Amino acid sequence: MDKRQLPGDLTPDGSGNPSSTSTDASLADAEGEERRKALSGLAHQHMSTVASGDVETSMASSHPLGMPRLTNGVIQRGRHVARIGRARWWGIATVALTLGVVIGAILYAQRNDASTGHTNAAFHPIIPRLDGLDCPKDVAWSPNNAYIGIVGYQNACADDSPSSYTYVPGLVTIYDTHSGKLIEQIQPDNAIEHAQSIAPPLYATPAAGVQNPSAAVIDYMQFLWSPDSRQIALVFSVREWTSATSVTLIKGLFVSDSTGAHARVLTHIVTPKDPPILEWDIVAGEVIPLTSGTSSASISPSPSLAAYATTAPALRFQWQANGHLVPLEPLTATASNGASGATAPATSSPIGTPDGGKDFSIWQPGTANLRIQATEKEDIPGVYTWETQFAAWSPDGRYVATPIMVLAQVSPINMPKPAVATLTDLLLASAPAVPVRDAGLQAVYAQMPRDAFDPNAQSVSIAWRPDGIVLAAQPTNAAGNATTDNQAVTLYNCQSGKRVALLTPQMQSQFSMTESNDFLRWSPDGKRLLLLDDALGSVTIWAPGLAPSA
């Protein structure tokens, strides 16, 4: 494990925040400023040369034909004075022209193309494969906006199915969001296996050529930052195959400093009586029971909804002092004739953050879908759905709740509701209903084709900016034929539903990753947007100014 310290740990105030006054500037902004400074210095040097009186030497090198310094071997004073004047203006014109060309090039590279709506990325992309990471499972911003963390595997994907068991060690990479530099790598597998003595697979058959076939495959699911940005947590599970058809499921939580030091591992063997969601007490090192008291029991979903949500479906959640997460604004189960969503887009409001927020909404990064079976014409027009899955860390840093998951029906405005047979065919007859949150989400659903099965356009990754005013959306591109155009990110105004920008990611397809996982994440301060796209092979971060304020 790399023992390097995070730059934030070295700041004078100990806050972990970079001390630079340009903390929200992108790498491209810094490079542009360096170019402008270099050009300004060049102009100053040139003008100083002109003003010093060494005109003829300067002009001899700058004039296209080389201006002569002597006439018949004698210095002509009158002509020399005139020559000085002409040279001074020629030098000024040359510098002005150079400045214009360079500044024009910079503006052109960073401009918004009015004809296409594209906005170029202003950050050199991060290439996870160059740092040994593949199969990303989650990515998260630190609450102080200074770092991002990615959890995945080393150079390949793991597989815990008994017929093709493939052990691959997990890997965490942490990057500085202002420079894009890798500042930490953490390998959590050993701590997890040794701390809890997780047994190797007894009946699983390793795939051909698998190294270390006796090691237990750890399924990493979520990455979290503590509210003070000093700790990280990984949500994981392990399946112990006790026979060819029987498995023991272990759920766990890995917690360490942001450098990987002081690692702690909490595990829980799942039983049929356990609720779908677990709440971990990090200080006590145990799972909090959810069966004592009405407030704690209310977090568990009813049996009819357990297949669609790990909590009682609600639009918002709030932490209590005892570590229990309580649902607010609960959702009702749907009627059998379709979702009973809102008849108009709801007013936009702050989304809230699960990384240290006292309360937060269900509208965390997720996927908007139009579900249509590929071979069943009677399922058209299909069922609109919204799904998300995330974890939450309490404001006091003591408790973690995971996973918070919901798969719900949605009824967009002026869209036909699905028939009962369609809901049954798609196994959504008992799914809860959520309203269309805003006009931005309505616009995403409205653009999905409804007359045929089209997975490239009927599944869209979305993420709301923390203030709830802008929605980012990107088609998931199930076909895998990624280009910077079909992987572009559209920004919608959530109050009007209008498209306000089209962001073009940077493509490094030679470093594309194995598993199809895309992640859209806004920085906690709402000033930057991150896209981790496995097909493009890159992490792109758009800087302030490229994402509109409204």
N, C-alpha and C positions, 0 to 999 in steps of 0.2 A: 504494500500500500504506500502510496506517495504521501510523505509527511509534510509537504509544503503547506505553509499557512495561507489562509485566504487574505487577500489584501485588506479586506474590511477589518480583520482582526488587528491590523497594525496602525489604524488611524489614531491620532492623538486623543480624540475624545472617547475612544473605545466603543463607539456606536456601531462600527461596522460599515458606516457609510463612507464612500470615497470622499476625500477632501477637495477634489477638484471642483472648481466652480462651474465646469461644463459637464456635470454628471449626466445630463439628459441628452448630450450631443452624441451623434453616432460616429462610428469610425470614419465614415465617408465625410462627415462634417469636419472632423479633425484633419483629414487629409486635404480637404478643400481649403481649409484655413492655412495649412502649411504651404500649399501651392500659391495661395494669394500672397502670403508673406514673402515667399521666395521671389515672386514676380515683382512685388513692391520693392524688395531690396535690389533687384536687378535694375529697375527703373531709376531708383535713387542713385545707384552707382553710375549709370549712364549719364544722368543729368549732372552729377557732380563732375564727371569727366568733361562734359560740354562747358560747364560754368568755369572750370579751372583754366581755360584758355588753350588747352591742348587740342584745339579744334581739328586741325588738319590731320593729326594722327588718328583721331576718332573717325573722321569722315573718310579717310583713306580706306578704312576697313569696313565702313558701313555703306558707302556709296556703291551702287551696282558696278560702276566702271572704275572706281578708285580715283578720287579727286587728286590732281597733281599738286604737290606742295611748292614747286619752284617754277618760275617762268624765266627761261633763258639763263638759269643759274643765278638770278637776282631776285631777292624778295621784294615784291611790289607791295608797298605798305597800304596804298589805297585799296588795291584789290584784296589784300589780306584782311583789312577791316571788313570789307563787304562780305568776304568769304566767311568771316567769323559770324556775322549776322545770319547769313544763309544757313550756315552749319548748325547754329543754335536752333533755329526753327526746324531744320531737317531732323535734328536729334529729338526734339520734342514730338514731332509728328511720328517718328519711328517708334518711340516709346508708347505713344498713345495708341498707335495701330496694334502694337504687340499686346498691350493691355486689353484692348477691345476683343482681339481674337481669343485670348486665353479666357477672359471672363465670359465671353459668349459661349465658349466650349463647355465651361463649367455649368452655366445656366442651362445649356441644352441638355447636358447629361442628367441634370437634376429636375428638369421641368416636368410639369404635368402635360401630357400630350392631349390637347383639347379634342383632336379628331378621334381618338380611340378611348379616352378616359383612363389610360394606363398611367400609373405612377411607378417610377423605377425604385427598386430597393436601395436604401442608403446605408447598407451594412455589408461588409464582406462576409459571405456565408460561413457558418461553422459546418465542418464536415465530420460527423461523428465516426464514420468508418476509418478515417485517418487516425483517430484516437482509440481504435480497437473496439468500438461499440456498434452492435447490430441489434436488430429486433427491439426497437425502443418500445417500452411499455407505458411510460408516462414522462412528462416534462413539467416543471413547475418553476415559477419565479419566486425568488426570496421576497419577503414582505418589504425589505428596504430597496427593492428594485435593482440591486447591484449584481445579482447572480442568477443563473438558471441551473437547475440540476436535471439530469436525464438518467433514468434507470432502464437498463436493457441487459444484453448478454455480450460476451466476448466473441466477436467475429462470426457468430452463427446463432441459430435459434435452438432453444431447448425444447424437448418433447417428452411429456410424462405419460403418454399413452403406452399401455403394456406391450403392444405389438411392435413398437418402434421406439423404444425408450432411448432418449438421447440426452445425456448430461452435458450441459454447457454452463460454465460458471457465470454468475451474474456480475454486472459492472455498473458503477455509478460514475458519471463524469460531471464535473461542475465547471462552469465557464463564467468569466467576467463579461457582463452584458455590454460594457462600453468598448472593450477592445476585442472581444470574441476569443480571447486566449483561454486555453485549458489551464485551470489552476489546481485541480484536484482529481484524482482517480481513487475510487474506493471499491474494494472487493469484499462484499458482505457474506459470501457463502460460508467461509470457515467459521466465522463467529456464530452464524445460525446453526450450523451442523454440530459444532462442539458444545455450544451452550445448552442445547436441549437434547443432545444425543439422538438426533433424528435417524431412524433406521434406514438403511439402503433398501431399494426395491427387492422383494423376495421372489416375486414371480414374474417380474417384467423381463422382456426379452430385449437386450440392447440392440440398437440398429448396427449394421455392419460398420466397422471402423471407428466405433465410438470409443473415445478415451475415458478411462475411469468409469466403467459401466456400473460400479457398485455405489457410486455417489447418488444422493437423493437430488432429484430435480426440484428446484425452488421456483415457484411461479410468482414472479413479482408483478404487482398490479398497480400500485399507486405510490407516488412520491410526494412528500409533504415537507414544508419548512415550518419550524417553530415560529411563533409570533415575533420573537426577537431576532430572527434570521441566524441564530447561532447553532441550531440543531437541525438535523434532518430525520425523517422517519420513512421507512419503506413498509408498505403493507404487502404481505406475501401469504402463500399457502403451500402446503406440501401434501401430496397424496402418497400414502404408504400402502403399496399393494400387498395385502395379506393372502390373497389367492388370485387366480386368474380373473375372477369377476368381483372380488370384494376389496374395498379400499377404505383405509382410515384417513380422514381428512383432518389436517392440522392447519389452523389459521394462526398467523403470527404478526408481530410488529418488531422491526429492527429500528433502534434509535441510537444515534451517535452524534458527536460534535460534527460540524460541517467539514472537518478534516478527516473524519472517520474514526477519531479517537474516542475512548470511553464508550465503546459500543455496549448496548444492552439488548437482550432479545427476550421478548415475551411471546409465549405460545399458548394455544388452547386447543385441546382435542374436541372436535365438534361432535355433538350428540343430537339425536332426533328432536330433543326438547329445546335446543338452542334457538334463539331468534335469529332471523337473517342478518341483523346488524349486531356488531359487538362494540362495546365501549370499554376502552382500555384506560386503566389508571396507571400512568407511567411511574409515578412515585412509589405506589404500593406494588407495582409489578404484577398486576392481575386484571382480570376482566370483571367489570362491574355487573352484578346481577340485574336483570331488567324485569324481574318478577315481583319486586317489593315496592309497594306504593303505587297509587294510580298514575302519578305523573310519569314514572319510569315505564310503566306498562304501556302507556299510550303511544310510545314510539314504535312499537311492533305493529306490523300490518295485520289485518284480518286474514283468516285462512283463504278467503276467496281472492285476495289481492296479493298473496305472498309470491305468486309467480311473476308479478309485474313490479313489485316494489319491495325493498328491504326495510322500509319504514312505513308508518301510516302515511299515506300520500298527503302532502301538504305543499302549499306554495312557499312557505317560509319555515325556518327552524330557529330555535333560540336555546342557548346554553343556560342551564341553571347552576347555582353555586355548588351543588353536590355532584356535578359532573354529568348529569343527565341532559340529553338533548331532547327538547320538546317540540313537537310539530305545531306550527301556527297556521291559521287559514287552511284547515283541512279540506281535502277534496273528497267528493262523494263518488261512490261507485257509479259506473255508467249504466244507462238503460240498455236493453238488448237491441234497441233499434239505432244505436250509434252514439257518438260522443255528445255530451251536453255542454259543450264549451261556450265561451262568451260569444255574444252576438256582435261585438265590436272590439277592436283592439283595446287592450287595457292601457291606461296612462303609464308612460315609462317612469321608472323610479330606480334608485340605486340597486345594484345587484347584490351587494354584500359579498364578503370574502369568507370562505370556510377556513382559511389559514389565519386563525386568531380573531376572527370577527365574533362579536357576541351573538349576533343574529345574521342570517343570510338567506337568500332565496334559493329556490330549486333551479333557477335559470343560470346554472353554471355551464361551462363548455360541454357541448353534447352534439347530438345528431338529429336533424329534421329529416323525416322519411315519408315517401309515399310507397306503401307496401302493396305490391301487385305480384301475384304468382306468375311465373314466366309462362306456364303452360295452360293457365285457366282463364279463358276469355270472360267467364261470368264474374271474375273478381274485379274487373274494371268497373268503376274508376278506382278501386282500391281503398286503403285506409291510411289517412294521414296520422303520423305518430311523432312523438318527441321522446327522446331518451337521453339520459345522462347518468353518469356514475362517478362519484368522487368521495373523498374522505374529508374530515373536519378536525381541526386542532383547536382546543378551547383557548380563550383569551389568556388564562393564567398559565398556559403551557403544560398543564398536568394531564389532561384527558384527550384522547383521540377516539373518534367514532368512525367506523368503517364497516362495510361500504354503504354509502347513501346512494341508492339506485332507484330509478323509476322508468318504466316504459308505459307511456300513456297515449290515449287517443287525443286527436285534436280536430276541431271542426273549423277550418278556415272559412272566412266570409265568402258567400256566393259559390261555395264548392259543394257538390252533391254529397250527401251522407251515405255511408256504405250500407248495404243490405245486411240483414241478419246472417244470411248464408255466407256472405263475404267475411264478416267478422269471425264466424265459426271456422271457415276454411283457414284463415290466417291466425287462428288461435288468439284472438283479441277480444272475444265476446265479453270477458269480465275485466278488461283493462280499465283503469281509472281514466278520467277525462281531465285535461288541463285546458284552460282558455288560450286563445291566441294572445300572447303577451302584448304585442305591439304591432305597428304597421310594418316594421322591418321584417319580423317573422312572417307576417301575412304575405309580404312580397316574395320571400323565399319559397313559400308553398305555391304561390300563384305561378311561378315560373317553371314548376315541375310539369312535364308532359303527362297527360292523364289517359291517353288513348292506347298505350302499349307499355310493355315492360321495358324500362330503360334504366338500369342500375347506375349508369354514369351520371344521370341527371336527377334521379329520384332519391338520392341519399346525399345530404349536404352537411358538412361539419360547420358548426356555428359557435360563436363566442361573443358575448356582450361585453362592451367596455364597462368598467366598474360603475360609471355614473348612469348606465342604462340608456344612453342617448344614441349610441352607435352600435350596430351589429355587424360583425365580420362573418362572411360565409364563403366556403370553398367546397365545390363538388368533390366527393370522395374518389371519383374516377376508378370504379371497380375494374375496368378493363386493363388498367395498368399501363396504357400508352401515354405516359406523362409528357407534357410539354409545358413551357412556362405560360402559354396561353390558356390551356384547359385546366391548369392548376392555379390560375390567378385567383386572388382573394377580392371579393366584392364587399364594399362597405355601404351599409344602408343607414339612413336616418330613421331612427325608431319612431319618431313622431309623424313623419310624412310618408315613410316608406320609399322615398326616392333614393336612387343610387348616388352616392356622393364621391366615390373613388373606386378605382380598380387597381389593385396592387399586384405587381408582377414579381414573383419570387425568382430567386437565382437558382439556376439548374446546374447540378453536378452529377449527371446521370451515371457517370462511370463509377460513382460511389453509392449507387442506390442500395437500399437496405432490403433484407430478405422478406420481412413480414410487412403487410400492408397496414400501417398505423399512421394516421396523420393527426397532428395536434395544433390547434389554434389557441393561443393564450395571450391575453392582454396583460401588460405589466400592472401591478397593483395601483400605481398612480395614474394609469390610463393614458400615458404618453407614448407608449411603444407597443407594437404588436409583433408577436412571434408566430412563425409557422415552421413546424418540424414536419417535413414531407418526406416519407421514406422513398417514394419513387423518384423524387428529384435529388435525393441523397444529401439534403442540406437543411440547415436551420437558418432561416432568414429573419432578421429583426428590422422592422421599419422604425425609423427614428421620428422624433417630434417634428411636426410640420407636414409630414406626409399623410398622417391620419387627421382628418379635419376635426375641429373642436365641436362641431354640431352636425 
